[in-house]
Amino acid sequence: MLRAGARLMNREKTSLNCVAVDLGAGSGRLIAGQVSGGRLELAEAGRFQTPSFYDAASGYQCWNIDEIEAKVREALASCTAAGPVASVGVDSWGVDYLLLDEKLDRVGVAVCYRDKRTEGIVERLQARLGAEAIYRRTGIQFQPYNTLIQMAACCEQEPRWMDDARHLLMIPDYLHFRLSGVISNEYTNATTTQMLGLDGRWDEVLFEAAGLKRDLMQPPTQAATVLGQMRIGGVALKVIAPATHDTASAVAGAPLESIDEAYISSGTWSLMGIESMTPMATAEAMRMNFTNEGGFERRYRVLKNLTGMWPVQRICQEKGIDDVEGLVAEATTASAWRSIVNLNDPLFLNPPSMIEAIRSYCRYARQPEPESIAQMARCVFDSLALSYKTVREELELLRQCKLARIRIVGGGCRNRLLNQLCADACQLPVTAGPVEASALGNLSAQMIALGEIENLDAARALIRASFAMEEYQPRASVPEVVYQQFKQLACTSYTGGEQRA
């Protein structure tokens, strides 16, 4: 709830215009925002597909960072030409990075987290240091794409890059550098690296274990910090670091009212968790593979990374489907719980064909293969809802008390079928919205830095007052036999032919 003393600054006055650059692994957009008449008003200033490619020299799957920067600058130029802009800030997906040499030129390429170069690295690092020791130091869940794992792979496979590297910048840090000339490592994205200790300092033991130079990183910069200025079209505007991890911005933009509410940032990934003033890095949390990522105002995001809309995005690509809402409507008519899969299995990270991966998994699980694309989508949505149910139970076990509500934010909150399935599976009321949570959290940080909003609680109160949200109540429940089957599937790993416990 809004704390005593938290308030909007100049509530009735029209605030300065800020621009959030919100980059997702699928698409990027620029959203302009200002407060007018006590409401936060948004306007889309640009949108583009996030460009990637396969590097001919290395064979790595990479982000086209030059094209991303060009699209950002082009949209910013349009914004400043249309009217005054006070500031800009960038958020993006976590874990991916760029290297700079002593002349501040790029070293190597911006490798995508879905590239296969990290296979086997997690196991080798755990054997070297011990999984419990790593988790105890960082509170971050083990994922094959964490920056620590990517950097260990880079040291093994590209030693010349590492010899030349003097700075490691996460994707938003790099774009802030390109816009302002300032080198920085923002805190919330730094926590996704699995190299930052729970004490907020870079962990020298982990750097040494991965073969990294400690001076690659700057002391973490807090969200809502003015980094510098940029000029575009003759106009000067401040470059402000928001919570640069898009999930950190999405959680900041989630209109949470109570410590008993969970959130789901729903997009390519589903990030489900709670906000906590202290980390939860116990042995039980490690067993359940929870992560403790940094949040705005040094709050912790105790959450799990779940595969979200990624399988549906890939299915639509394979079938040339543009009408995702139409596909969701078709999936609503498909039989419930006909086929379920463990979407967090490595099989679904980046298969050549998502459709064939789902069919293959269903054969392995002795379930009916989806026959239509609607059944394929329903399989994904049902399976994702079962993941939500599992995480709800685990969060309640960690907290030792019940949750009261789930708030779904981000692009996935428009999926009414999935919202209802979440309410049914978790047996909790669900509030969906706002859609542009990452941009809202980004803009809130900029406005706090500029003195337009007092703090995060005031920002959330403003968001609740500015945007309509949809409510969902549980209507049905998951058949127990279905949920038990799902839990059995979640205990094994299937990679297209080999089953591993």
C-alpha positions in Angstrom: 0.0 0.0 0.0 1.0 3.6 -0.4 3.2 4.5 2.5 2.5 7.6 4.6 4.4 10.5 3.1 4.6 9.0 -0.4 3.1 11.5 -2.8 3.1 12.8 -6.3 5.1 15.9 -6.9 3.2 18.7 -8.6 0.2 16.4 -9.1 -2.0 18.8 -11.1 0.8 20.2 -13.2 1.9 18.7 -16.6 5.2 17.0 -16.1 8.3 16.9 -18.3 8.1 14.5 -21.2 10.3 11.4 -20.8 11.1 8.6 -23.3 11.5 4.9 -22.3 13.4 2.7 -24.7 12.0 -0.8 -23.8 13.9 -3.5 -25.7 12.6 -7.1 -25.7 14.1 -10.1 -27.3 11.3 -10.1 -29.9 10.6 -6.4 -30.4 11.7 -3.0 -29.1 9.6 0.1 -28.6 10.0 3.7 -27.5 7.2 5.0 -25.3 6.9 8.7 -24.4 5.2 9.6 -21.1 4.2 12.5 -18.9 1.9 13.2 -16.0 -1.0 15.5 -16.8 -4.0 16.2 -14.5 -2.8 13.5 -12.0 -2.7 10.7 -14.7 0.2 9.2 -16.5 -0.2 9.5 -20.3 1.6 7.4 -22.8 2.3 7.7 -26.5 4.1 5.2 -28.6 7.1 6.9 -30.3 8.5 3.9 -32.3 8.5 0.1 -32.6 10.7 -2.4 -34.4 11.5 -6.1 -34.5 14.7 -6.8 -32.5 17.2 -7.7 -35.2 19.5 -10.7 -34.9 21.8 -12.6 -37.2 24.4 -15.5 -37.3 27.9 -14.2 -37.3 29.8 -15.6 -40.2 33.2 -15.5 -38.5 32.2 -17.1 -35.2 29.0 -18.9 -36.1 27.3 -17.4 -33.0 23.7 -16.2 -32.9 24.0 -12.5 -32.3 22.1 -9.3 -31.8 22.5 -6.6 -34.4 23.4 -4.0 -31.9 24.3 -1.3 -34.5 20.8 -1.6 -36.1 19.2 -1.5 -32.7 21.0 1.7 -31.9 20.2 3.2 -35.3 16.5 2.5 -34.7 16.6 4.0 -31.2 18.3 7.2 -32.5 15.8 7.5 -35.4 12.8 7.2 -33.1 14.4 9.7 -30.6 14.9 12.2 -33.4 11.2 12.0 -34.3 10.3 12.5 -30.6 12.5 15.6 -30.1 11.2 17.0 -33.5 7.6 16.6 -32.2 8.1 18.4 -28.9 10.4 18.9 -25.9 11.9 15.8 -24.4 13.5 15.9 -20.9 15.2 12.5 -20.7 15.6 9.0 -22.1 16.4 5.7 -20.4 16.9 2.2 -21.8 15.8 -1.2 -20.4 16.2 -4.6 -22.0 16.3 -8.3 -21.4 19.0 -9.4 -19.0 22.2 -11.5 -19.2 23.5 -10.4 -22.6 26.4 -8.0 -22.9 29.1 -6.3 -25.0 32.8 -6.0 -24.5 34.9 -2.8 -25.0 38.6 -2.4 -25.3 40.8 0.3 -23.8 39.9 2.7 -26.7 36.2 2.0 -26.0 35.8 0.1 -29.3 33.7 -3.1 -29.4 35.4 -6.4 -28.9 33.7 -9.4 -30.6 30.0 -9.5 -31.1 26.8 -9.3 -29.0 26.1 -13.0 -28.6 22.5 -14.0 -28.0 21.7 -15.9 -24.8 20.0 -18.6 -26.9 23.3 -19.5 -28.6 24.5 -23.0 -27.8 28.1 -22.0 -26.8 27.4 -22.4 -23.1 26.6 -26.2 -23.2 28.3 -28.0 -20.3 29.6 -24.8 -18.7 27.2 -24.7 -15.7 28.2 -28.2 -14.7 32.0 -27.4 -14.9 31.6 -24.3 -12.8 29.5 -26.1 -10.3 32.1 -28.8 -10.1 34.8 -26.2 -9.5 33.1 -24.2 -6.8 30.0 -26.1 -5.7 26.5 -25.2 -6.6 25.6 -24.3 -3.1 28.5 -21.9 -2.7 27.7 -20.1 -5.9 24.0 -19.7 -4.9 24.9 -18.7 -1.4 27.1 -15.9 -2.8 24.6 -14.5 -5.4 21.1 -15.9 -4.7 20.7 -16.3 -8.5 19.1 -19.3 -10.0 21.2 -21.5 -12.4 20.5 -21.0 -16.0 22.8 -21.9 -18.9 22.5 -18.4 -20.3 23.5 -16.4 -17.2 26.3 -13.9 -17.9 28.7 -15.7 -15.7 28.2 -18.9 -17.8 28.4 -16.9 -21.0 31.6 -15.3 -19.9 33.2 -18.6 -18.8 32.3 -19.9 -22.3 33.9 -16.8 -23.9 37.1 -17.2 -21.9 37.4 -20.8 -23.2 36.4 -20.2 -26.8 37.5 -16.6 -27.5 40.5 -15.9 -25.3 41.7 -13.0 -27.6 38.4 -11.2 -27.0 39.0 -11.4 -23.3 42.7 -10.3 -23.6 41.5 -7.1 -25.3 38.4 -6.5 -23.1 38.5 -3.7 -20.5 34.8 -3.1 -20.0 31.7 -5.4 -19.9 28.5 -3.6 -20.5 25.0 -5.1 -20.4 22.9 -4.2 -23.4 21.2 -1.1 -21.8 24.6 0.0 -20.3 26.1 -0.2 -23.8 23.3 1.9 -25.3 23.5 4.4 -22.5 27.3 4.7 -23.2 26.6 5.2 -26.9 24.0 7.9 -26.1 25.9 9.7 -23.2 29.5 8.6 -23.4 29.3 7.4 -19.8 30.5 3.9 -18.8 28.2 2.4 -16.1 26.8 -0.9 -14.8 23.3 -0.5 -13.5 22.4 -2.5 -10.4 19.2 -4.4 -11.5 20.8 -5.8 -14.7 24.1 -6.5 -12.9 22.2 -8.9 -10.6 21.2 -11.0 -13.6 24.8 -11.8 -14.4 25.2 -14.2 -11.4 28.5 -12.3 -10.7 27.2 -9.8 -8.2 27.1 -10.8 -4.6 24.1 -10.4 -2.4 26.0 -7.6 -0.7 25.8 -5.5 -3.9 29.5 -5.9 -4.8 31.1 -7.9 -7.6 32.2 -11.3 -6.4 35.9 -11.8 -6.9 35.7 -15.6 -6.3 33.3 -16.0 -9.1 35.3 -13.7 -11.4 38.4 -15.9 -10.8 36.5 -19.1 -11.2 35.2 -18.0 -14.6 38.6 -16.6 -15.7 37.5 -13.0 -15.7 39.4 -9.8 -14.9 37.8 -8.0 -11.9 38.2 -4.5 -13.4 35.8 -5.3 -16.2 32.9 -4.0 -14.2 32.1 -0.6 -12.6 30.6 -0.3 -9.1 26.8 -0.8 -9.7 24.8 2.4 -10.4 21.4 2.7 -8.8 18.3 3.0 -10.9 17.0 6.6 -11.3 20.6 7.9 -11.7 21.3 10.7 -14.2 24.2 9.4 -16.2 24.8 12.3 -18.5 23.4 14.1 -21.5 23.0 13.5 -25.2 22.2 15.9 -28.1 20.0 14.9 -30.9 18.7 17.3 -33.6 20.3 20.2 -31.6 18.3 19.3 -28.5 19.9 18.3 -25.2 18.3 15.7 -23.0 19.3 13.8 -19.9 20.3 10.1 -20.1 18.9 8.4 -17.0 19.5 4.8 -16.0 16.1 3.3 -15.1 15.9 -0.2 -13.7 17.6 -1.4 -16.8 16.6 -5.1 -16.6 13.2 -5.1 -18.3 11.7 -7.4 -15.6 12.9 -5.0 -12.9 11.2 -2.2 -14.7 8.1 -4.3 -15.3 7.9 -5.1 -11.5 8.4 -1.4 -10.7 5.5 -0.7 -13.1 3.3 -3.4 -11.6 0.6 -1.7 -9.4 1.3 -3.9 -6.4 -0.6 -2.9 -3.2 0.3 -5.6 -0.7 3.2 -7.9 0.2 0.8 -10.8 -0.3 0.5 -10.2 -4.0 2.6 -12.1 -6.6 3.4 -10.8 -10.0 3.8 -12.3 -13.4 5.7 -10.3 -16.0 4.2 -12.0 -19.1 6.0 -11.9 -22.5 8.5 -14.0 -24.3 9.3 -15.2 -20.7 7.0 -15.4 -17.8 8.7 -14.1 -14.7 6.7 -15.0 -11.6 7.5 -14.0 -8.1 7.1 -11.6 -5.2 8.8 -8.4 -4.1 10.8 -8.7 -0.9 12.9 -6.2 1.2 15.3 -9.1 1.9 16.7 -11.9 -0.3 15.5 -15.5 0.0 18.7 -17.5 -0.7 18.1 -20.5 1.6 18.8 -24.1 0.7 15.1 -24.6 0.1 15.1 -21.6 -2.3 18.1 -23.1 -4.2 16.4 -26.5 -4.4 13.4 -24.9 -6.0 15.7 -22.8 -8.2 14.4 -19.4 -7.2 16.4 -16.3 -8.1 16.9 -13.1 -6.1 17.3 -10.4 -8.7 17.8 -6.8 -7.7 14.8 -4.4 -7.9 14.1 -0.7 -7.8 14.9 0.9 -4.5 17.0 -2.1 -3.6 14.0 -4.4 -3.2 14.5 -8.0 -4.2 12.6 -9.8 -6.9 12.3 -13.3 -5.6 11.1 -15.1 -8.8 11.4 -17.9 -11.3 12.1 -17.6 -15.0 9.5 -19.6 -16.9 9.2 -20.1 -20.6 6.3 -17.8 -21.6 5.0 -16.9 -25.0 8.2 -17.9 -26.7 6.8 -21.3 -28.0 3.7 -19.5 -29.4 5.8 -16.9 -31.0 7.9 -19.6 -32.7 4.8 -21.5 -33.8 3.4 -18.3 -35.3 6.7 -17.7 -37.2 6.7 -21.2 -38.5 3.1 -21.0 -39.7 3.2 -17.4 -40.8 0.4 -16.4 -38.4 0.0 -12.7 -37.7 -3.3 -12.8 -35.8 -2.2 -14.0 -32.4 -5.5 -12.9 -30.8 -7.3 -15.1 -33.3 -5.1 -18.0 -32.4 -5.9 -17.5 -28.7 -9.6 -17.4 -29.5 -9.3 -20.7 -31.4 -7.3 -22.2 -28.5 -10.2 -21.3 -26.1 -12.4 -23.8 -28.0 -9.8 -26.6 -27.9 -10.0 -29.4 -25.2 -8.4 -28.5 -21.9 -5.5 -30.6 -20.5 -5.4 -32.8 -23.6 -1.6 -32.5 -23.9 0.8 -31.0 -21.4 4.6 -30.4 -21.6 7.3 -29.1 -19.4 8.0 -25.8 -21.3 11.1 -25.2 -19.1 12.8 -28.3 -20.6 16.0 -27.4 -22.5 14.3 -28.9 -25.6 12.2 -25.7 -26.0 15.0 -23.2 -25.5 15.7 -22.8 -29.2 14.7 -25.9 -31.3 14.9 -25.8 -35.1 11.1 -26.4 -35.1 9.0 -25.6 -32.1 6.1 -27.5 -33.6 8.1 -30.7 -34.0 9.6 -30.2 -30.5 6.2 -30.1 -28.9 5.0 -33.1 -30.9 8.2 -35.0 -30.0 7.8 -34.2 -26.3 4.1 -35.4 -26.4 5.3 -38.7 -27.9 7.9 -39.1 -25.1 5.2 -38.3 -22.5 2.8 -40.8 -24.1 0.2 -38.0 -24.7 -1.9 -37.2 -27.8 0.1 -35.1 -30.2 -1.6 -31.8 -31.0 -3.3 -32.1 -34.4 -4.1 -28.5 -35.1 -2.4 -25.2 -34.4 -5.2 -24.3 -31.9 -4.5 -27.6 -30.0 -0.7 -26.7 -30.1 -1.4 -23.3 -28.6 -3.8 -24.8 -26.0 -1.0 -27.2 -25.0 1.3 -24.3 -24.4 -1.2 -22.2 -22.4 -2.3 -25.2 -20.3 1.3 -26.1 -19.5 2.2 -22.6 -18.6 -0.8 -22.3 -16.2 0.5 -25.5 -14.5 3.9 -23.9 -14.1 2.2 -20.9 -12.5 0.4 -23.3 -10.1 3.7 -24.9 -9.1 5.4 -21.6 -8.5 2.5 -20.3 -6.5 2.8 -23.3 -4.2 6.6 -22.9 -3.9 6.3 -19.2 -3.1 3.9 -19.9 -0.3 6.3 -22.5 1.1 9.1 -20.0 1.0 7.0 -17.2 2.6 5.3 -19.5 5.1 2.0 -17.7 4.3 -0.6 -17.6 1.6 -0.7 -15.3 -1.4 -3.8 -13.2 -1.9 -3.7 -12.2 -5.6 -1.6 -12.5 -8.8 -1.0 -9.4 -10.9 -0.1 -10.1 -14.6 1.6 -7.3 -16.5 3.2 -7.0 -19.8 2.1 -7.9 -23.3 1.0 -11.4 -22.2 -1.7 -9.9 -20.0 -3.9 -9.4 -23.1 -4.2 -13.2 -23.3 -7.6 -13.6 -21.6 -7.5 -17.4 -22.0 -4.1 -17.6 -20.2 -5.3 -15.1 -17.5 -8.3 -17.3 -16.7 -6.2 -20.4 -16.8 -3.9 -18.8 -14.3 -6.8 -17.9 -12.0 -8.1 -21.5 -12.3 -4.8 -23.3 -11.8 -3.6 -21.1 -8.9 -7.1 -20.7 -7.3 -6.5 -17.0 -6.8 -7.9 -13.8 -8.2 -5.9 -12.4 -11.0 -5.6 -8.8 -12.1 -4.4 -8.2 -15.6 -2.7 -5.0 -16.6 -1.1 -2.7 -17.5 0.3 -3.9 -20.7 3.3 -1.5 -20.9 4.6 -2.3 -17.4 8.3 -2.2 -18.4 7.9 1.2 -20.1 5.9 2.4 -17.1 8.6 1.3 -14.6 11.3 2.9 -16.9 9.4 6.2 -17.1 8.7 6.2 -13.3 12.5 5.9 -12.6 13.2 8.8 -14.9 10.5 11.0 -13.3 11.8 10.1 -9.8 15.3 11.2 -10.9 13.8 14.4 -12.3 11.8 15.1 -9.1 8.4 14.7 -10.8 7.4 11.7 -8.7 8.6 11.1 -5.1 9.3 7.4 -5.0 8.2 3.9 -6.2 5.1 3.7 -4.0 3.9 7.1 -5.4 4.6 5.8 -8.9 2.5 2.7 -8.4 -0.4 4.7 -7.0 -0.2 6.9 -10.1 -0.2 3.8 -12.3 -3.3 2.4 -10.5 -5.1 5.7 -11.1 -4.1 5.9 -14.7 -4.9 2.5 -16.3 -7.9 0.2 -16.5 -7.3 -3.4 -15.4 -9.2 -6.6 -15.8 -10.2 -9.0 -13.0 -10.4 -12.8 -13.2 -11.8 -15.1 -10.6 -11.2 -18.9 -10.4 -14.0 -20.8 -12.2 -12.6 -24.3 -12.3 -9.7 -26.2 -11.0 -7.0 -28.4 -12.5 -7.7 -32.2 -12.4 -5.4 -33.7 -9.8 -4.3 -36.4 -12.2 -3.2 -33.8 -14.7 -1.2 -31.8 -12.1 0.5 -34.9 -10.8 1.5 -35.9 -14.3 2.9 -32.4 -14.9 5.0 -32.5 -11.7 6.5 -35.8 -12.8 7.4 -34.3 -16.2 9.0 -31.3 -14.4 11.4 -33.7 -12.6 13.0 -35.0 -15.8 14.8 -33.5 -18.7 14.1 -34.6 -22.3 16.2 -33.4 -25.1 14.7 -35.1 -28.2 15.7 -38.6 -27.6 17.5 -38.8 -24.2 15.6 -38.7 -20.9 17.6 -37.5 -17.9 16.4 -37.5 -14.3 
